[in-house]
Amino acid sequence: MFGSGEVELSDISLDGGLLLHPALFVLVFGVCVVFNLLSVLIPVWMVTHRNIATTIKGE
């Protein structure tokens, strides 16, 4: 039903252009860093600018 699980790789060729584009890697890495910083800094900024009594009450 699910097959034998064998994969034939004899017709696949990988050249250097398919493996890594340095400019694309740097761009995607930079976007990941920006989103990571936003996901950390926005909640921290929101919490630090709230009234402590409101935070303790859970409102």
C-alpha distance matrix in Angstrom:
0.0 3.8 5.7 8.9 10.8 13.7 16.0 18.7 22.0 24.5 25.2 25.8 29.4 31.0 34.7 37.2 37.2 33.6 34.0 36.9 39.6 42.3 43.8 40.5 39.8 43.3 43.0 39.7 41.1 44.3 42.5 40.6 43.9 45.6 42.9 43.0 46.8 46.8 44.4 46.7 50.1 49.9 49.2 51.8 54.3 53.7 54.2 57.3 59.0 58.8 61.6 61.2 62.2 59.5 56.9 58.0 58.0 54.4 55.3
3.8 0.0 3.8 6.8 7.6 10.8 12.9 16.0 19.0 21.8 22.6 22.8 26.3 27.7 31.4 33.7 33.8 30.2 30.4 33.3 36.0 38.7 40.3 37.1 36.2 39.7 39.5 36.3 37.5 40.8 39.1 37.1 40.4 42.3 39.7 39.7 43.5 43.7 41.3 43.6 47.0 46.9 46.4 48.9 51.4 51.0 51.5 54.5 56.3 56.3 59.1 58.7 59.9 57.3 54.5 55.7 55.9 52.3 53.2
5.7 3.8 0.0 3.7 5.6 8.0 10.4 13.1 16.5 18.9 19.9 20.6 24.3 26.0 29.8 32.3 32.7 29.2 29.5 32.7 35.5 38.3 40.1 37.1 36.3 40.0 40.0 36.9 38.2 41.6 40.2 38.3 41.6 43.5 41.3 41.3 45.1 45.4 43.2 45.5 48.9 49.0 48.6 51.0 53.5 53.3 53.9 56.8 58.6 58.8 61.7 61.3 62.7 60.1 57.3 58.5 58.8 55.2 56.2
8.9 6.8 3.7 0.0 3.8 5.5 8.9 11.6 15.0 17.4 19.0 19.8 23.3 25.1 28.8 31.4 32.2 28.8 28.8 32.2 35.3 37.9 40.1 37.2 36.2 39.9 40.3 37.2 38.2 41.8 40.7 38.7 41.8 44.1 42.0 41.8 45.5 46.2 44.0 46.0 49.5 49.9 49.5 51.7 54.4 54.4 54.8 57.5 59.6 59.8 62.8 62.2 63.7 61.3 58.3 59.5 60.0 56.5 57.6
10.8 7.6 5.6 3.8 0.0 3.8 6.5 10.0 12.8 15.7 17.4 17.5 20.8 22.2 26.0 28.3 29.1 25.6 25.4 28.7 31.8 34.4 36.5 33.7 32.6 36.2 36.6 33.6 34.5 38.1 37.1 35.1 38.1 40.4 38.4 38.1 41.9 42.7 40.6 42.5 46.0 46.5 46.2 48.3 50.9 51.1 51.6 54.2 56.3 56.6 59.7 59.1 60.7 58.3 55.3 56.6 57.2 53.7 54.8
13.7 10.8 8.0 5.5 3.8 0.0 3.8 6.6 9.7 12.3 14.3 14.8 18.1 19.9 23.6 26.2 27.2 24.0 24.0 27.4 30.6 33.3 35.7 33.1 32.1 35.8 36.4 33.7 34.6 38.2 37.5 35.7 38.7 41.1 39.4 39.2 42.9 43.9 42.0 44.0 47.3 48.0 48.0 49.9 52.5 52.9 53.4 55.9 58.0 58.6 61.7 61.2 63.0 60.7 57.6 59.0 59.8 56.2 57.4
16.0 12.9 10.4 8.9 6.5 3.8 0.0 3.8 6.3 9.3 10.9 11.1 14.4 16.2 20.0 22.7 23.6 20.4 20.5 24.1 27.2 30.0 32.3 29.8 29.0 32.7 33.4 30.8 31.9 35.5 34.9 33.3 36.3 38.7 37.2 37.2 40.9 41.8 40.3 42.3 45.5 46.2 46.5 48.4 50.8 51.3 52.1 54.5 56.5 57.3 60.5 60.2 62.1 59.7 56.7 58.3 59.2 55.6 56.6
18.7 16.0 13.1 11.6 10.0 6.6 3.8 0.0 3.8 5.9 7.7 8.7 12.1 14.6 18.2 21.3 22.3 19.5 20.0 23.8 26.8 29.8 32.2 29.9 29.3 33.1 33.9 31.6 32.9 36.4 36.0 34.7 37.7 40.1 38.9 39.1 42.6 43.7 42.4 44.4 47.5 48.3 48.8 50.7 52.9 53.6 54.5 56.8 58.7 59.7 63.0 62.8 64.8 62.5 59.5 61.2 62.1 58.5 59.4
22.0 19.0 16.5 15.0 12.8 9.7 6.3 3.8 0.0 3.8 5.6 5.5 8.6 10.9 14.5 17.6 18.8 16.2 16.6 20.4 23.5 26.5 28.9 26.9 26.4 30.1 31.1 29.0 30.3 33.8 33.6 32.5 35.4 37.9 36.9 37.1 40.5 41.8 40.7 42.7 45.6 46.6 47.3 49.1 51.2 52.1 53.2 55.2 57.2 58.4 61.7 61.6 63.8 61.5 58.5 60.3 61.4 57.8 58.7
24.5 21.8 18.9 17.4 15.7 12.3 9.3 5.9 3.8 0.0 3.8 5.7 8.1 11.3 14.4 17.8 19.2 17.2 18.0 21.8 24.7 27.8 30.3 28.6 28.3 32.0 33.0 31.3 32.6 36.1 36.1 35.2 38.1 40.5 39.8 40.1 43.4 44.7 43.8 45.8 48.7 49.7 50.6 52.3 54.3 55.3 56.4 58.4 60.3 61.6 65.0 65.0 67.2 64.9 61.9 63.8 65.0 61.4 62.2
25.2 22.6 19.9 19.0 17.4 14.3 10.9 7.7 5.6 3.8 0.0 3.8 6.6 10.2 13.1 16.7 17.5 15.5 17.1 20.8 23.3 26.6 28.8 27.0 27.2 30.9 31.6 30.1 31.8 35.0 34.9 34.3 37.3 39.5 38.8 39.5 42.7 43.8 43.1 45.3 48.0 48.9 49.9 51.8 53.6 54.6 55.9 57.9 59.6 61.0 64.5 64.7 66.9 64.5 61.6 63.7 64.7 61.1 61.7
25.8 22.8 20.6 19.8 17.5 14.8 11.1 8.7 5.5 5.7 3.8 0.0 3.8 6.7 10.1 13.5 14.2 11.9 13.3 17.1 19.6 23.0 25.2 23.4 23.4 27.1 27.9 26.3 28.0 31.3 31.2 30.6 33.6 35.8 35.2 35.8 39.0 40.2 39.6 41.7 44.4 45.3 46.4 48.2 50.0 51.1 52.4 54.3 56.1 57.5 61.0 61.2 63.5 61.1 58.3 60.4 61.5 57.9 58.5
29.4 26.3 24.3 23.3 20.8 18.1 14.4 12.1 8.6 8.1 6.6 3.8 0.0 3.8 6.5 10.1 11.2 9.7 11.1 14.7 17.2 20.5 22.8 21.5 21.6 25.2 26.2 25.1 26.6 29.8 30.1 29.8 32.5 34.7 34.5 35.2 38.2 39.5 39.3 41.2 43.7 44.9 46.2 47.8 49.5 50.8 52.2 53.8 55.6 57.3 60.8 61.1 63.6 61.3 58.4 60.6 61.9 58.4 59.0
31.0 27.7 26.0 25.1 22.2 19.9 16.2 14.6 10.9 11.3 10.2 6.7 3.8 0.0 3.8 6.8 8.1 6.4 7.4 11.0 13.6 16.8 19.3 18.0 18.0 21.5 22.7 21.7 23.1 26.3 26.8 26.5 29.0 31.4 31.4 32.0 34.8 36.3 36.2 38.1 40.5 41.8 43.2 44.6 46.3 47.7 49.2 50.7 52.5 54.3 57.8 58.0 60.7 58.5 55.6 57.8 59.3 55.8 56.4
34.7 31.4 29.8 28.8 26.0 23.6 20.0 18.2 14.5 14.4 13.1 10.1 6.5 3.8 0.0 3.8 5.5 5.8 7.0 9.8 11.9 14.9 17.4 16.8 17.0 20.2 21.6 21.3 22.6 25.5 26.4 26.5 28.8 31.0 31.5 32.2 34.8 36.4 36.6 38.4 40.5 41.9 43.6 44.9 46.3 48.0 49.6 50.8 52.5 54.6 58.2 58.5 61.3 59.2 56.3 58.7 60.3 56.9 57.4
37.2 33.7 32.3 31.4 28.3 26.2 22.7 21.3 17.6 17.8 16.7 13.5 10.1 6.8 3.8 0.0 3.8 5.5 5.4 7.0 8.9 11.4 14.2 14.1 14.2 17.1 18.9 18.9 19.9 22.6 23.9 24.2 26.1 28.4 29.2 29.8 32.2 34.0 34.5 36.1 38.0 39.6 41.5 42.5 43.8 45.7 47.3 48.4 50.1 52.3 55.9 56.2 59.2 57.1 54.3 56.7 58.4 55.1 55.6
37.2 33.8 32.7 32.2 29.1 27.2 23.6 22.3 18.8 19.2 17.5 14.2 11.2 8.1 5.5 3.8 0.0 3.8 5.7 6.4 7.0 10.3 12.3 11.8 12.8 15.7 16.8 17.0 18.6 21.1 22.0 22.7 24.9 26.8 27.5 28.6 30.9 32.4 33.0 34.9 36.7 38.0 40.1 41.3 42.4 44.1 46.0 47.1 48.6 50.8 54.5 55.0 57.9 55.7 53.0 55.6 57.2 53.8 54.1
33.6 30.2 29.2 28.8 25.6 24.0 20.4 19.5 16.2 17.2 15.5 11.9 9.7 6.4 5.8 5.5 3.8 0.0 3.8 6.1 7.8 11.4 13.3 11.8 12.4 15.9 16.7 16.0 17.8 20.6 21.1 21.3 23.9 25.9 26.1 27.1 29.8 31.1 31.4 33.4 35.4 36.6 38.4 39.9 41.2 42.7 44.4 45.8 47.4 49.3 53.0 53.5 56.2 53.9 51.2 53.7 55.1 51.7 52.0
34.0 30.4 29.5 28.8 25.4 24.0 20.5 20.0 16.6 18.0 17.1 13.3 11.1 7.4 7.0 5.4 5.7 3.8 0.0 3.8 7.1 9.8 12.6 11.3 10.7 14.2 15.7 14.8 15.9 19.0 19.9 19.7 21.9 24.3 24.7 25.2 27.9 29.6 29.7 31.4 33.6 35.1 36.7 37.9 39.4 41.1 42.6 43.9 45.7 47.7 51.3 51.6 54.3 52.3 49.4 51.7 53.4 50.0 50.6
36.9 33.3 32.7 32.2 28.7 27.4 24.1 23.8 20.4 21.8 20.8 17.1 14.7 11.0 9.8 7.0 6.4 6.1 3.8 0.0 3.8 6.1 8.9 8.1 7.4 10.6 12.4 12.0 12.9 15.8 17.1 17.2 19.1 21.5 22.3 22.9 25.2 27.0 27.5 29.1 31.0 32.6 34.5 35.5 36.8 38.7 40.3 41.4 43.1 45.3 48.9 49.3 52.2 50.2 47.4 49.9 51.6 48.4 48.8
39.6 36.0 35.5 35.3 31.8 30.6 27.2 26.8 23.5 24.7 23.3 19.6 17.2 13.6 11.9 8.9 7.0 7.8 7.1 3.8 0.0 3.8 5.6 5.4 6.2 8.8 10.1 10.7 12.1 14.3 15.6 16.5 18.3 20.1 21.3 22.4 24.4 26.0 27.0 28.7 30.2 31.7 33.9 34.9 35.8 37.8 39.7 40.6 42.1 44.4 48.1 48.7 51.7 49.7 47.0 49.7 51.4 48.2 48.5
42.3 38.7 38.3 37.9 34.4 33.3 30.0 29.8 26.5 27.8 26.6 23.0 20.5 16.8 14.9 11.4 10.3 11.4 9.8 6.1 3.8 0.0 3.8 5.5 5.0 6.2 8.6 10.0 10.4 12.1 14.3 15.3 16.3 18.3 20.1 20.8 22.4 24.3 25.6 26.9 28.2 30.0 32.4 33.0 33.9 36.1 38.0 38.5 40.1 42.7 46.2 46.8 50.0 48.2 45.5 48.1 50.1 47.0 47.3
43.8 40.3 40.1 40.1 36.5 35.7 32.3 32.2 28.9 30.3 28.8 25.2 22.8 19.3 17.4 14.2 12.3 13.3 12.6 8.9 5.6 3.8 0.0 3.8 5.4 5.2 6.2 8.7 9.9 10.6 12.4 14.3 15.4 16.6 18.6 19.9 21.2 22.7 24.4 25.9 26.8 28.4 31.0 31.8 32.3 34.5 36.6 37.1 38.4 41.0 44.7 45.6 48.7 46.8 44.3 47.2 49.0 45.9 46.0
40.5 37.1 37.1 37.2 33.7 33.1 29.8 29.9 26.9 28.6 27.0 23.4 21.5 18.0 16.8 14.1 11.8 11.8 11.3 8.1 5.4 5.5 3.8 0.0 3.8 5.5 5.0 6.1 8.4 9.8 10.6 12.3 14.2 15.4 16.6 18.2 20.0 21.2 22.5 24.4 25.6 26.9 29.4 30.5 31.2 33.0 35.2 36.1 37.3 39.7 43.4 44.3 47.2 45.1 42.6 45.5 47.1 43.9 43.9
39.8 36.2 36.3 36.2 32.6 32.1 29.0 29.3 26.4 28.3 27.2 23.4 21.6 18.0 17.0 14.2 12.8 12.4 10.7 7.4 6.2 5.0 5.4 3.8 0.0 3.8 5.5 5.3 6.0 8.5 10.0 10.5 12.2 14.2 15.5 16.3 18.3 20.0 21.0 22.5 24.1 25.7 27.9 28.8 29.8 31.9 33.6 34.5 36.1 38.4 42.0 42.6 45.6 43.7 41.0 43.7 45.5 42.3 42.6
43.3 39.7 40.0 39.9 36.2 35.8 32.7 33.1 30.1 32.0 30.9 27.1 25.2 21.5 20.2 17.1 15.7 15.9 14.2 10.6 8.8 6.2 5.2 5.5 3.8 0.0 3.8 5.6 5.1 6.0 8.6 9.8 10.4 12.2 14.3 15.1 16.4 18.3 19.9 21.1 22.1 24.0 26.4 27.0 27.7 30.1 31.9 32.4 33.9 36.6 40.2 40.8 44.0 42.2 39.6 42.3 44.3 41.3 41.6
43.0 39.5 40.0 40.3 36.6 36.4 33.4 33.9 31.1 33.0 31.6 27.9 26.2 22.7 21.6 18.9 16.8 16.7 15.7 12.4 10.1 8.6 6.2 5.0 5.5 3.8 0.0 3.8 5.5 5.1 6.3 8.7 10.0 10.7 12.5 14.2 15.5 16.7 18.5 20.2 21.0 22.3 25.0 26.0 26.4 28.5 30.7 31.4 32.5 35.1 38.8 39.7 42.8 40.7 38.3 41.3 43.0 39.9 39.9
39.7 36.3 36.9 37.2 33.6 33.7 30.8 31.6 29.0 31.3 30.1 26.3 25.1 21.7 21.3 18.9 17.0 16.0 14.8 12.0 10.7 10.0 8.7 6.1 5.3 5.6 3.8 0.0 3.8 5.4 5.1 6.2 8.7 9.9 10.7 12.2 14.3 15.4 16.5 18.5 19.9 21.1 23.4 24.6 25.5 27.2 29.3 30.3 31.7 33.9 37.6 38.4 41.3 39.1 36.6 39.4 41.0 37.8 37.9
41.1 37.5 38.2 38.2 34.5 34.6 31.9 32.9 30.3 32.6 31.8 28.0 26.6 23.1 22.6 19.9 18.6 17.8 15.9 12.9 12.1 10.4 9.9 8.4 6.0 5.1 5.5 3.8 0.0 3.8 5.5 5.1 6.2 8.7 10.0 10.5 12.3 14.3 15.3 16.6 18.2 19.9 22.1 22.9 24.0 26.1 27.7 28.6 30.2 32.6 36.2 36.7 39.7 37.9 35.1 37.8 39.7 36.7 37.0
44.3 40.8 41.6 41.8 38.1 38.2 35.5 36.4 33.8 36.1 35.0 31.3 29.8 26.3 25.5 22.6 21.1 20.6 19.0 15.8 14.3 12.1 10.6 9.8 8.5 6.0 5.1 5.4 3.8 0.0 3.8 5.4 5.1 6.2 8.7 9.8 10.6 12.4 14.2 15.5 16.3 18.0 20.6 21.2 21.8 24.1 26.1 26.6 28.0 30.6 34.2 35.0 38.1 36.3 33.8 36.7 38.6 35.7 35.8
42.5 39.1 40.2 40.7 37.1 37.5 34.9 36.0 33.6 36.1 34.9 31.2 30.1 26.8 26.4 23.9 22.0 21.1 19.9 17.1 15.6 14.3 12.4 10.6 10.0 8.6 6.3 5.1 5.5 3.8 0.0 3.8 5.4 5.1 6.2 8.5 10.0 10.6 12.3 14.3 15.3 16.3 18.9 20.1 20.7 22.4 24.7 25.6 26.8 29.1 32.8 33.8 36.7 34.5 32.2 35.2 36.8 33.7 33.6
40.6 37.1 38.3 38.7 35.1 35.7 33.3 34.7 32.5 35.2 34.3 30.6 29.8 26.5 26.5 24.2 22.7 21.3 19.7 17.2 16.5 15.3 14.3 12.3 10.5 9.8 8.7 6.2 5.1 5.4 3.8 0.0 3.8 5.5 5.2 6.0 8.6 9.9 10.5 12.4 14.1 15.5 17.4 18.7 19.9 21.6 23.3 24.5 26.1 28.2 31.8 32.4 35.3 33.2 30.5 33.3 35.0 31.8 32.1
43.9 40.4 41.6 41.8 38.1 38.7 36.3 37.7 35.4 38.1 37.3 33.6 32.5 29.0 28.8 26.1 24.9 23.9 21.9 19.1 18.3 16.3 15.4 14.2 12.2 10.4 10.0 8.7 6.2 5.1 5.4 3.8 0.0 3.8 5.5 5.0 6.1 8.6 9.9 10.7 12.0 14.0 16.2 16.7 17.8 20.1 21.7 22.3 24.1 26.5 30.0 30.5 33.7 31.9 29.2 31.9 34.0 31.1 31.5
45.6 42.3 43.5 44.1 40.4 41.1 38.7 40.1 37.9 40.5 39.5 35.8 34.7 31.4 31.0 28.4 26.8 25.9 24.3 21.5 20.1 18.3 16.6 15.4 14.2 12.2 10.7 9.9 8.7 6.2 5.1 5.5 3.8 0.0 3.8 5.4 5.2 6.2 8.6 10.0 10.4 11.8 14.6 15.4 15.8 17.9 20.1 20.7 21.9 24.5 28.1 29.1 32.1 30.2 27.8 30.8 32.7 29.8 29.8
42.9 39.7 41.3 42.0 38.4 39.4 37.2 38.9 36.9 39.8 38.8 35.2 34.5 31.4 31.5 29.2 27.5 26.1 24.7 22.3 21.3 20.1 18.6 16.6 15.5 14.3 12.5 10.7 10.0 8.7 6.2 5.2 5.5 3.8 0.0 3.8 5.5 5.0 6.1 8.6 9.9 10.5 12.8 14.4 15.2 16.6 18.7 20.1 21.3 23.3 27.0 27.9 30.7 28.5 26.0 29.0 30.5 27.4 27.4
43.0 39.7 41.3 41.8 38.1 39.2 37.2 39.1 37.1 40.1 39.5 35.8 35.2 32.0 32.2 29.8 28.6 27.1 25.2 22.9 22.4 20.8 19.9 18.2 16.3 15.1 14.2 12.2 10.5 9.8 8.5 6.0 5.0 5.4 3.8 0.0 3.8 5.4 5.1 6.3 8.6 10.3 11.8 12.8 14.4 16.1 17.5 18.7 20.6 22.5 26.1 26.5 29.4 27.5 24.7 27.4 29.3 26.3 26.7
46.8 43.5 45.1 45.5 41.9 42.9 40.9 42.6 40.5 43.4 42.7 39.0 38.2 34.8 34.8 32.2 30.9 29.8 27.9 25.2 24.4 22.4 21.2 20.0 18.3 16.4 15.5 14.3 12.3 10.6 10.0 8.6 6.1 5.2 5.5 3.8 0.0 3.8 5.5 5.2 5.8 8.3 10.4 10.7 11.7 14.1 15.6 16.2 18.0 20.4 23.9 24.5 27.6 26.0 23.3 26.2 28.3 25.6 25.9
46.8 43.7 45.4 46.2 42.7 43.9 41.8 43.7 41.8 44.7 43.8 40.2 39.5 36.3 36.4 34.0 32.4 31.1 29.6 27.0 26.0 24.3 22.7 21.2 20.0 18.3 16.7 15.4 14.3 12.4 10.6 9.9 8.6 6.2 5.0 5.4 3.8 0.0 3.8 5.4 5.2 5.7 8.5 9.8 10.2 11.9 14.1 15.2 16.3 18.5 22.2 23.2 26.1 24.0 21.7 24.9 26.6 23.7 23.6
44.4 41.3 43.2 44.0 40.6 42.0 40.3 42.4 40.7 43.8 43.1 39.6 39.3 36.2 36.6 34.5 33.0 31.4 29.7 27.5 27.0 25.6 24.4 22.5 21.0 19.9 18.5 16.5 15.3 14.2 12.3 10.5 9.9 8.6 6.1 5.1 5.5 3.8 0.0 3.8 5.9 6.0 7.0 9.1 10.6 11.6 13.1 15.0 16.5 18.1 21.6 22.2 24.9 22.7 20.1 23.0 24.6 21.5 21.7
46.7 43.6 45.5 46.0 42.5 44.0 42.3 44.4 42.7 45.8 45.3 41.7 41.2 38.1 38.4 36.1 34.9 33.4 31.4 29.1 28.7 26.9 25.9 24.4 22.5 21.1 20.2 18.5 16.6 15.5 14.3 12.4 10.7 10.0 8.6 6.3 5.2 5.4 3.8 0.0 3.8 5.9 6.2 6.5 8.9 10.6 11.4 12.6 14.8 16.6 20.0 20.2 23.2 21.5 18.6 21.3 23.4 20.7 21.3
50.1 47.0 48.9 49.5 46.0 47.3 45.5 47.5 45.6 48.7 48.0 44.4 43.7 40.5 40.5 38.0 36.7 35.4 33.6 31.0 30.2 28.2 26.8 25.6 24.1 22.1 21.0 19.9 18.2 16.3 15.3 14.1 12.0 10.4 9.9 8.6 5.8 5.2 5.9 3.8 0.0 3.8 5.7 5.1 5.9 8.5 10.0 10.4 12.2 14.6 18.1 18.8 22.0 20.4 17.9 20.9 23.1 20.7 20.9
49.9 46.9 49.0 49.9 46.5 48.0 46.2 48.3 46.6 49.7 48.9 45.3 44.9 41.8 41.9 39.6 38.0 36.6 35.1 32.6 31.7 30.0 28.4 26.9 25.7 24.0 22.3 21.1 19.9 18.0 16.3 15.5 14.0 11.8 10.5 10.3 8.3 5.7 6.0 5.9 3.8 0.0 3.8 5.5 5.2 6.2 8.7 10.0 10.9 12.8 16.6 17.8 20.6 18.5 16.4 19.7 21.3 18.7 18.4
49.2 46.4 48.6 49.5 46.2 48.0 46.5 48.8 47.3 50.6 49.9 46.4 46.2 43.2 43.6 41.5 40.1 38.4 36.7 34.5 33.9 32.4 31.0 29.4 27.9 26.4 25.0 23.4 22.1 20.6 18.9 17.4 16.2 14.6 12.8 11.8 10.4 8.5 7.0 6.2 5.7 3.8 0.0 3.8 5.4 5.0 6.2 8.6 10.1 11.1 14.6 15.3 17.9 15.8 13.3 16.4 18.1 15.4 15.5
51.8 48.9 51.0 51.7 48.3 49.9 48.4 50.7 49.1 52.3 51.8 48.2 47.8 44.6 44.9 42.5 41.3 39.9 37.9 35.5 34.9 33.0 31.8 30.5 28.8 27.0 26.0 24.6 22.9 21.2 20.1 18.7 16.7 15.4 14.4 12.8 10.7 9.8 9.1 6.5 5.1 5.5 3.8 0.0 3.8 5.4 5.2 6.1 8.7 10.4 13.6 13.8 17.0 15.7 13.0 15.9 18.2 16.1 16.6
54.3 51.4 53.5 54.4 50.9 52.5 50.8 52.9 51.2 54.3 53.6 50.0 49.5 46.3 46.3 43.8 42.4 41.2 39.4 36.8 35.8 33.9 32.3 31.2 29.8 27.7 26.4 25.5 24.0 21.8 20.7 19.9 17.8 15.8 15.2 14.4 11.7 10.2 10.6 8.9 5.9 5.2 5.4 3.8 0.0 3.8 5.5 5.3 6.3 9.0 12.5 13.7 16.9 15.4 13.5 16.8 18.9 17.1 16.9
53.7 51.0 53.3 54.4 51.1 52.9 51.3 53.6 52.1 55.3 54.6 51.1 50.8 47.7 48.0 45.7 44.1 42.7 41.1 38.7 37.8 36.1 34.5 33.0 31.9 30.1 28.5 27.2 26.1 24.1 22.4 21.6 20.1 17.9 16.6 16.1 14.1 11.9 11.6 10.6 8.5 6.2 5.0 5.4 3.8 0.0 3.8 5.6 5.5 6.7 10.5 12.0 14.7 12.6 10.9 14.6 16.1 14.0 13.4
54.2 51.5 53.9 54.8 51.6 53.4 52.1 54.5 53.2 56.4 55.9 52.4 52.2 49.2 49.6 47.3 46.0 44.4 42.6 40.3 39.7 38.0 36.6 35.2 33.6 31.9 30.7 29.3 27.7 26.1 24.7 23.3 21.7 20.1 18.7 17.5 15.6 14.1 13.1 11.4 10.0 8.7 6.2 5.2 5.5 3.8 0.0 3.8 5.5 5.6 8.7 9.2 12.1 10.5 8.1 11.4 13.5 11.7 12.0
57.3 54.5 56.8 57.5 54.2 55.9 54.5 56.8 55.2 58.4 57.9 54.3 53.8 50.7 50.8 48.4 47.1 45.8 43.9 41.4 40.6 38.5 37.1 36.1 34.5 32.4 31.4 30.3 28.6 26.6 25.6 24.5 22.3 20.7 20.1 18.7 16.2 15.2 15.0 12.6 10.4 10.0 8.6 6.1 5.3 5.6 3.8 0.0 3.8 5.7 8.3 8.8 12.3 11.7 9.8 12.7 15.3 14.3 14.6
59.0 56.3 58.6 59.6 56.3 58.0 56.5 58.7 57.2 60.3 59.6 56.1 55.6 52.5 52.5 50.1 48.6 47.4 45.7 43.1 42.1 40.1 38.4 37.3 36.1 33.9 32.5 31.7 30.2 28.0 26.8 26.1 24.1 21.9 21.3 20.6 18.0 16.3 16.5 14.8 12.2 10.9 10.1 8.7 6.3 5.5 5.5 3.8 0.0 3.8 6.8 8.9 11.9 10.9 10.2 13.5 15.4 14.6 13.9
58.8 56.3 58.8 59.8 56.6 58.6 57.3 59.7 58.4 61.6 61.0 57.5 57.3 54.3 54.6 52.3 50.8 49.3 47.7 45.3 44.4 42.7 41.0 39.7 38.4 36.6 35.1 33.9 32.6 30.6 29.1 28.2 26.5 24.5 23.3 22.5 20.4 18.5 18.1 16.6 14.6 12.8 11.1 10.4 9.0 6.7 5.6 5.7 3.8 0.0 3.8 6.2 8.6 7.2 6.8 10.3 11.7 11.2 10.4
61.6 59.1 61.7 62.8 59.7 61.7 60.5 63.0 61.7 65.0 64.5 61.0 60.8 57.8 58.2 55.9 54.5 53.0 51.3 48.9 48.1 46.2 44.7 43.4 42.0 40.2 38.8 37.6 36.2 34.2 32.8 31.8 30.0 28.1 27.0 26.1 23.9 22.2 21.6 20.0 18.1 16.6 14.6 13.6 12.5 10.5 8.7 8.3 6.8 3.8 0.0 3.8 5.5 5.4 6.4 8.8 10.2 10.9 10.3
61.2 58.7 61.3 62.2 59.1 61.2 60.2 62.8 61.6 65.0 64.7 61.2 61.1 58.0 58.5 56.2 55.0 53.5 51.6 49.3 48.7 46.8 45.6 44.3 42.6 40.8 39.7 38.4 36.7 35.0 33.8 32.4 30.5 29.1 27.9 26.5 24.5 23.2 22.2 20.2 18.8 17.8 15.3 13.8 13.7 12.0 9.2 8.8 8.9 6.2 3.8 0.0 3.8 5.4 5.0 6.2 8.6 9.9 10.6
62.2 59.9 62.7 63.7 60.7 63.0 62.1 64.8 63.8 67.2 66.9 63.5 63.6 60.7 61.3 59.2 57.9 56.2 54.3 52.2 51.7 50.0 48.7 47.2 45.6 44.0 42.8 41.3 39.7 38.1 36.7 35.3 33.7 32.1 30.7 29.4 27.6 26.1 24.9 23.2 22.0 20.6 17.9 17.0 16.9 14.7 12.1 12.3 11.9 8.6 5.5 3.8 0.0 3.8 5.4 5.2 6.2 8.7 9.1
59.5 57.3 60.1 61.3 58.3 60.7 59.7 62.5 61.5 64.9 64.5 61.1 61.3 58.5 59.2 57.1 55.7 53.9 52.3 50.2 49.7 48.2 46.8 45.1 43.7 42.2 40.7 39.1 37.9 36.3 34.5 33.2 31.9 30.2 28.5 27.5 26.0 24.0 22.7 21.5 20.4 18.5 15.8 15.7 15.4 12.6 10.5 11.7 10.9 7.2 5.4 5.4 3.8 0.0 3.8 5.5 5.2 6.3 5.7
56.9 54.5 57.3 58.3 55.3 57.6 56.7 59.5 58.5 61.9 61.6 58.3 58.4 55.6 56.3 54.3 53.0 51.2 49.4 47.4 47.0 45.5 44.3 42.6 41.0 39.6 38.3 36.6 35.1 33.8 32.2 30.5 29.2 27.8 26.0 24.7 23.3 21.7 20.1 18.6 17.9 16.4 13.3 13.0 13.5 10.9 8.1 9.8 10.2 6.8 6.4 5.0 5.4 3.8 0.0 3.8 5.5 5.2 6.4
58.0 55.7 58.5 59.5 56.6 59.0 58.3 61.2 60.3 63.8 63.7 60.4 60.6 57.8 58.7 56.7 55.6 53.7 51.7 49.9 49.7 48.1 47.2 45.5 43.7 42.3 41.3 39.4 37.8 36.7 35.2 33.3 31.9 30.8 29.0 27.4 26.2 24.9 23.0 21.3 20.9 19.7 16.4 15.9 16.8 14.6 11.4 12.7 13.5 10.3 8.8 6.2 5.2 5.5 3.8 0.0 3.8 5.4 7.9
58.0 55.9 58.8 60.0 57.2 59.8 59.2 62.1 61.4 65.0 64.7 61.5 61.9 59.3 60.3 58.4 57.2 55.1 53.4 51.6 51.4 50.1 49.0 47.1 45.5 44.3 43.0 41.0 39.7 38.6 36.8 35.0 34.0 32.7 30.5 29.3 28.3 26.6 24.6 23.4 23.1 21.3 18.1 18.2 18.9 16.1 13.5 15.3 15.4 11.7 10.2 8.6 6.2 5.2 5.5 3.8 0.0 3.8 5.6
54.4 52.3 55.2 56.5 53.7 56.2 55.6 58.5 57.8 61.4 61.1 57.9 58.4 55.8 56.9 55.1 53.8 51.7 50.0 48.4 48.2 47.0 45.9 43.9 42.3 41.3 39.9 37.8 36.7 35.7 33.7 31.8 31.1 29.8 27.4 26.3 25.6 23.7 21.5 20.7 20.7 18.7 15.4 16.1 17.1 14.0 11.7 14.3 14.6 11.2 10.9 9.9 8.7 6.3 5.2 5.4 3.8 0.0 3.8
55.3 53.2 56.2 57.6 54.8 57.4 56.6 59.4 58.7 62.2 61.7 58.5 59.0 56.4 57.4 55.6 54.1 52.0 50.6 48.8 48.5 47.3 46.0 43.9 42.6 41.6 39.9 37.9 37.0 35.8 33.6 32.1 31.5 29.8 27.4 26.7 25.9 23.6 21.7 21.3 20.9 18.4 15.5 16.6 16.9 13.4 12.0 14.6 13.9 10.4 10.3 10.6 9.1 5.7 6.4 7.9 5.6 3.8 0.0
